[in-house]
Amino acid sequence: MTVARDFVILSLVRFFLRGVRRRISCTNNKVTGLKKSLKNFKIGSTLFISCALIYFEVITKLLTCDTFFNIGLVFMPIFSVAVALLIVTATDFMSVKAAKIFTGVCLCVIAFIHAAQIVYYSVFNKYLIFYSITAGGVGNVLDGGAIQTTLKSILGGVPAMLAFSIPIILMFRFGGKKILFSRISWLGLLLRFVPAIVVYISTVLIVGAVPELSTIQSGTFDPNLSVGKFGLIRTEILDLKYNLFGIDQKIEILEENPLDNTSSNEPSKEPPEVVYTPNVMNIDFNSLLANETDETYKMLNEYFSTREPTQKNEYTGMYKGYNLISITAEGFSPYCIDPDLTPTLYKMSTEGFKFNNFYTPVWGVSTSDGEYVHCTGLIPKSGVWSFYKSGSNYMPFCLGNMFRSIGVDKTFAYHNNSYTFYRRDISHPNMGYIYKGYGSGVEEYVKKQWPQSDLELISGSVKDYLSDDKPFMAYYMTVSGHLEYNFIGNMMAYKNRDAVKDLDCSETLKAYYACNIELDKAMEKLLLELEKAGVLDKTVISITPDHYPYGLEQDGNDKYSVWREMLGHDVETEFELYKSSFILYCAGTKNAPTIDKYCAAIDILPTVLNLFGFEYDSRLLMGNDILSDTSDLVIMSNRSFITDRGKYSATEKTFTAFEGKEFASEEEQNDYVQNVRKIINNKFSVSTKILEKDYYRYLFKK
């Protein structure tokens, strides 16, 4: 019995010990397997590259984005890790030495892109798009004479470049010892490649499910918004996808309701019984809808057929038969209008129409997009040179073409910088102008310097259209107000330095005022020549900037110090920064009205078309006649907006109602905001498709 009992006990002990041994062996095998798996995964190199890319993104976000703490801090690391996994996966097909070199080169390229974007952003407050590179943007800068600006910007970017070099130095110094680089492992390849694709695609799908983010990613792509939300790496991928390879963007027309007709304009002086007709043309949208098979054209036809047109008004045809001189003034602003420094601009702004709440947003391609909005009444497509792209389109509503349609053959456009800059040699003749720039005519009277003189441009060009008594239309894109604002590299500031030497302000601000004195002298000369020709009181002059003077902004923490000096208070950067000037002056106009409506550069074209009594269809432009009874609407490039009810910040996702314009409930306010946002999204989408599909040609030439 005892023997049997001992045998059973010994058997149990042996069984237990065998189990323990197997468990230990299994555990050891698992530990070994885990180590092997981690090695196959190349955890060292993956972690290092991921950290390097996140490091690049964080520096870029800190130096270029107004808001650092937002959803971008979630998506930015995810996209960085996904790209890091793909880089490491590529090294599986290389030797250890080649893998180290390849990884270092990848980091150098990505670091260079981040540094270049920081430099570009420091000048233009926008990110450089691939389209600008492929379209010859670098050559344009050098040909245009802005070399000093370019060199200064590059020097300003040196600290960022040094910061970006740290991971690269670590890569080449410790890459072989501390960071795992091994030969191809199919298990490791699957462990990295599959998660990279899954993480990237799933994140893209998650983003696509959120309307706020989907618009940025797959709607009308905006690099500034994209960098803030997703990081620069994802933005560059989108930029390549949408623009370099011409992949179509998702466009959707959202159902919208008209805004309340609560315009800020003065009450009409006409008797109440006057009934105005809409500014529309005879377009049979019903027939077009019934016979159209192309989905985009069909969508556009349906949208325009349901849009509310603007009504003609007491100002319709006020300047019918007059001449017009339209000016896009480089870097102009209301702050350089002064009775002593710029008396002619002051006279024109105070004796002409007064637009108290006018804004000039900055768009993706800076000056060119600012011109495009002014001249076409459309929102530019992000990521391309919209003006250049429109050069092969039919553009019937541009002022040169409109004046030619009524028999005016003296329609000229001028630019005192290189005539090919931003390919104006393509876009401007297409608007109906005989175009002259430096290199195609104006060099006969404009001296080669940087920037060139607006006074010389006006003095030499007026003979083209004032040589006889025939009607004319002239368009100018000036350059004297261009940055940099100093007395060393800005020849216009240097030329007029004595006029500002006693001002109690910084050298930067003095230089800004000084170079705009050149524009004032040009306007003085223009008025004098018009008077000598006997057409001063029959010529309307329109002046508006291409963008706000972002050259006033400083490097370092106190970016807007010059703005504070100029305004006397800290500038609010979502809206106030873009408050601008629209001068509409005719010497023959008495008691020109004051307009309090919130309006913007996109509204200038329809306003001028109505004033000159042209036949046009107000439904086909994205701006509105400012003098009509339509509701106030200012659209910023990031889709923030101002209406007569208040301001909506797209960055903060908040709406602030004006005093006395509050809503009865939060629900009513939310409904209002959502409807305005739909209206704005539609304007972006439709503007893009008008450009892409040459819609006006389809509509009028079919």
HELIX and SHEET records of a PDB file:
HELIX    1   1 THR A    2  PHE A   41  1                                  40    
HELIX    2   2 ILE A   43  THR A   64  1                                  22    
HELIX    3   3 GLY A   72  ALA A   90  1                                  19    
HELIX    4   4 THR A   91  PHE A   93  5                                   3    
HELIX    5   5 VAL A   96  PHE A  124  1                                  29    
HELIX    6   6 PHE A  130  THR A  134  1                                   5    
HELIX    7   7 GLY A  137  GLY A  144  1                                   8    
HELIX    8   8 ILE A  147  GLY A  156  1                                  10    
HELIX    9   9 VAL A  158  PHE A  174  1                                  17    
HELIX   10  10 TRP A  186  GLY A  208  1                                  23    
HELIX   11  11 PRO A  211  SER A  218  1                                   8    
HELIX   12  12 PRO A  223  PHE A  230  1                                   8    
HELIX   13  13 LEU A  232  ASP A  239  1                                   8    
HELIX   14  14 LEU A  240  LEU A  244  3                                   5    
HELIX   15  15 PHE A  285  ASN A  291  1                                   7    
HELIX   16  16 GLU A  295  THR A  306  1                                  12    
HELIX   17  17 PRO A  334  CYS A  336  5                                   3    
HELIX   18  18 PRO A  343  GLU A  351  1                                   9    
HELIX   19  19 SER A  366  THR A  376  1                                  11    
HELIX   20  20 SER A  386  LYS A  389  1                                   4    
HELIX   21  21 SER A  390  SER A  392  5                                   3    
HELIX   22  22 LEU A  399  SER A  405  1                                   7    
HELIX   23  23 PHE A  421  ARG A  423  5                                   3    
HELIX   24  24 ARG A  424  ASN A  430  1                                   7    
HELIX   25  25 VAL A  442  GLU A  444  5                                   3    
HELIX   26  26 ASP A  454  LEU A  466  1                                  13    
HELIX   27  27 MET A  491  LYS A  495  1                                   5    
HELIX   28  28 ARG A  497  ALA A  499  5                                   3    
HELIX   29  29 GLU A  507  LYS A  532  1                                  26    
HELIX   30  30 LEU A  536  LYS A  538  5                                   3    
HELIX   31  31 TYR A  550  LEU A  552  5                                   3    
HELIX   32  32 SER A  561  LEU A  567  1                                   7    
HELIX   33  33 GLU A  576  TYR A  578  5                                   3    
HELIX   34  34 ALA A  601  ASP A  603  5                                   3    
HELIX   35  35 ILE A  604  LEU A  611  1                                   8    
HELIX   36  36 SER A  618  LEU A  620  5                                   3    
HELIX   37  37 GLU A  666  LYS A  693  1                                  28    
HELIX   38  38 TYR A  695  LYS A  701  1                                   7    
SHEET    1   A 6 ILE A 434  TYR A 438  0                                        
SHEET    2   A 6 THR A 411  SER A 418  1                                        
SHEET    3   A 6 MET A 473  MET A 477  1                                        
SHEET    4   A 6 ASN A 323  ALA A 329  1                                        
SHEET    5   A 6 THR A 539  PRO A 545  1                                        
SHEET    6   A 6 ILE A 583  TYR A 585 -1                                        
SHEET    1   B 2 LYS A 354  TYR A 359  0                                        
SHEET    2   B 2 THR A 594  ALA A 600  1                                        
SHEET    1   C 4 VAL A 634  ILE A 635  0                                        
SHEET    2   C 4 PHE A 641  THR A 643 -1                                        
SHEET    3   C 4 GLY A 646  SER A 649 -1                                        
SHEET    4   C 4 THR A 654  ALA A 657 -1                                        
END                                                                             
